[in-house]
Amino acid sequence: MKRLILAVITAFLATSVLPVSAATVPQRQRKQERRIERGIRHGKLTPKEQERLHDQQSVIALERAQAKRDGKITHRERADMQHDLNRLSKDIHRKKYNNKKVHYHGYWRPPHHHHHHHNNG
């Protein structure tokens, strides 16, 4: 019975889901992480947007950990993670290119120390 269900799922995935891209889930996770970091550096992501994107990443990492617990990641689990990564990718793009910009008022950017030298003479 279990084999039959697996065969049905596999057939379903083969017909309904485009072939999973060559990039593995961990590679894609790292890539998304870098995109988020760049968005933060360039002031394109607000702290709230960052938080949301990092939350989504945590969910994907958790899914992956759970999937690996039984020793192997099934097609279904991999497809779910790829789907979530696709959604995250779109969200990163949307959040980076919406009109919410971070205008630095000295918050969360490392403070610049200006040394004022007073002439005592």
Order of alpha helices (4+ residues) and beta strands (2+ residues): alpha-alpha-alpha-alpha
